[in-house]
Amino acid sequence: PNYTLTQPTGLKADITTTNAQITLFITATHGNAFLRGIGAPGQTYVIQSDPALSTGSWTDLSGPLVANGTGLITYTDVAPPSPRFYRARVGQ
C-alpha cells in the first residue's frame, strides 16, 4: 500500500510498504508514548522496546496487534522510562 502522511505544519511524507514491513511514528505527550505503525493490512505485529540500542535486549511490550484494512496499528506506552527505543516485529 502507498500512503501520504501530512502533519499540521504541512510537512508531508510519502510511504510505500511491501510485504510485512512497518513504519513506526512515535509521539510523546503528557508522559506517554503513542505509537502508530503503517504496515500490511491484516498482518500481525508486536511492539518491542530496549533501554539502549547497544544492548540488543529487545522486550515485547504489546501482545499481537493486527493491522486494520489500511495497515494501521496503534499502541500507547503509559509513562515509559527514559530512554526507551521502539521497534515492531512481525508477530503471531
C-alpha positions in Angstrom: 0.0 0.0 0.0 1.0 3.6 -0.5 0.3 6.4 2.0 0.8 10.1 2.3 1.1 11.4 5.9 0.6 15.1 6.4 1.5 16.9 9.7 -0.4 20.0 10.8 2.7 22.0 9.9 2.3 21.0 6.3 5.2 18.5 6.3 4.4 15.5 4.1 5.9 12.1 3.9 5.1 9.5 1.2 5.3 5.9 2.4 5.2 2.7 0.5 5.1 -0.6 2.3 5.7 -4.1 0.9 5.1 -7.5 2.5 5.2 -7.2 6.3 7.4 -4.0 6.5 6.1 -1.5 9.0 7.0 2.2 9.6 6.5 3.4 13.2 5.7 7.0 14.2 6.1 8.0 17.9 4.6 11.0 19.6 5.3 11.8 23.3 2.6 13.6 25.1 1.8 14.1 28.9 4.4 11.5 29.8 3.1 8.8 27.5 4.4 7.5 24.2 1.9 7.0 21.4 3.0 4.7 18.6 1.3 4.4 15.2 2.5 2.0 12.6 1.7 1.6 9.0 2.3 -1.8 7.6 0.5 -4.5 5.7 -3.3 -4.8 6.1 -4.2 -7.9 8.2 -0.5 -8.5 9.2 0.2 -9.1 12.9 2.9 -7.1 14.7 4.4 -6.8 18.2 5.8 -3.6 19.6 9.2 -4.1 21.4 11.4 -1.8 23.4 15.0 -1.6 24.5 16.6 0.8 27.0 19.8 1.1 25.0 20.4 0.3 21.4 23.8 -1.1 22.2 22.4 -3.9 24.4 20.2 -5.7 21.8 17.8 -6.7 24.7 14.5 -6.1 22.9 11.4 -6.9 25.0 7.9 -7.4 23.8 5.6 -4.6 25.1 2.4 -5.4 23.3 0.6 -8.5 22.5 -0.3 -9.3 18.9 -1.6 -6.2 17.1 -3.4 -6.9 13.8 -3.1 -4.1 11.2 -6.5 -2.9 10.1 -7.7 -2.7 6.5 -5.5 0.3 5.8 -2.4 -1.2 7.6 -2.7 0.8 10.8 -1.7 -0.4 14.3 -1.7 1.7 17.4 -0.1 1.2 20.9 0.2 3.5 23.9 3.2 3.1 26.3 2.0 4.6 29.5 4.7 6.5 31.5 7.7 4.8 29.8 11.1 5.0 31.4 13.7 7.2 29.7 15.4 6.4 27.5 13.4 3.8 25.6 13.7 2.8 22.0 11.0 1.1 20.0 10.6 -1.2 17.1 7.9 -3.5 15.7 8.4 -7.1 14.7 6.1 -9.4 12.7 4.1 -11.3 15.3 1.7 -14.2 15.6 
